[in-house]
């Protein structure tokens, strides 16, 4: 007997961005971060842009590379800045999000008979808190779900 149903959050229940849209997002995010932290950065804008572009890939085994580590490596800033860096990075991605028309109805119906679990590999390995906030933002439509991210502990 099936007791739990698993769904991928991004592009199954909520639309975030296409690959083409992400190619437009990355320079915007970069410019905002570089402008905000210019005084704290030790290298040129070109250097950091190249670092960002070089980090724009996913592992061949699809394991997630955490956003905090990526941004820390790219911009060489201390941990005090990581939350703000992640917020800047995620803002345009979350602004593009749109819940699919049939998501709420489908999940609400399924929730009557099953436990629901949402899985996400998280864009660029972003922290789980952004997707918990997304579920809260789209509430009350989302029934209570377990959220699993693909980040290694």
Protein Blocks (a to p, Z undefined) as FASTA:
>chain_A
ZZbdcddfehplpccbdfklmmmmmmmmmmmmmmmmmmmpcbdfklmmmmmmmmmccdfk
lpacdfklmmmmmnopafklmmmmmmmmmmmmmmmpccdfklmmmmmmmmmmpccdddde
hgghiafklmmmmmmmmpckbccdddddfbdZZ
